[in-house]
Amino acid sequence: MGDELFGLAAEGFYISIDLPGPGPDAGDGLEWVMIEKTATEGSNKTAEEYLLMTVRPVLDPRKPDATVAHFFQDVATNTLIIRRDGRNIRAGLHGRNETPNNADVDLHDKIRNTTVALLARMGLSGPQWKKLVEGLFEYDSSEKGKTA
């Protein structure tokens, strides 16, 4: 556990997120989510296809006894949907149960998590999601199957 992977995302994989500013103590400065669900439908031969990925906040996988290392509680999910219809591509994000992670954390993380969660609700998490979407579009199939 903890080896960096290159290639397609899959259910059960962890993603670390390094937001600007101080990160959570539980994640040693990184937010952590796990890919809970992926789905695809259609093909490049049809007029329409989509990719769906749902992530959930989790503890830092390098520290199994830690608390959730994210500004949201582990009841929150974010689902990213990328849809292609002909030559048009759209991406959307749907957040559910986005509650600040203020249980079992120190005062620093309570203040930080509340602030970051409020900023995310105001739409200021958009640049981070945009980076993920751009990364998906830039995927190099020659890297498929390689691991670090």
Long-range contacts (C-beta under 8 A, 24 or more apart in sequence): 1-61, 1-62, 2-61, 2-62, 3-147, 3-148, 4-147, 4-148, 5-147, 5-148, 6-143, 6-146, 6-147, 6-148, 7-143, 7-144, 7-145, 7-146, 7-147, 8-139, 8-144, 9-35, 9-38, 9-53, 10-35, 10-38, 11-35, 11-36, 11-37, 11-38, 14-58, 14-61, 15-55, 17-128, 19-116, 19-128, 22-108, 22-112, 24-69, 24-70, 24-71, 24-101, 24-105, 24-109, 24-112, 24-113, 25-105, 25-106, 25-108, 25-109, 26-59, 26-60, 26-63, 26-66, 26-67, 26-68, 26-69, 26-105, 26-109, 27-60, 27-66, 27-69, 27-70, 28-60, 28-63, 28-69, 30-60, 30-69, 31-57, 31-69, 31-70, 31-71, 32-57, 32-58, 32-59, 32-60, 32-61, 32-68, 32-69, 32-70, 33-57, 33-58, 33-70, 33-78, 34-58, 36-77, 37-79, 42-84, 47-85, 47-86, 48-83, 48-84, 48-85, 48-86, 49-83, 49-84, 50-81, 50-82, 50-83, 50-84, 51-81, 51-82, 51-136, 52-79, 52-80, 52-81, 53-79, 53-80, 54-78, 54-79, 54-80, 55-79, 55-80, 57-101, 67-104, 67-105, 68-101, 70-101, 71-100, 71-101, 71-112, 71-113, 71-116, 71-117, 71-120, 72-98, 72-99, 72-100, 72-101, 72-113, 72-117, 72-120, 73-97, 73-99, 73-100, 73-101, 73-103, 74-101, 75-99, 80-129, 80-132, 80-133, 82-133, 82-136, 89-137, 91-133, 93-129, 95-120
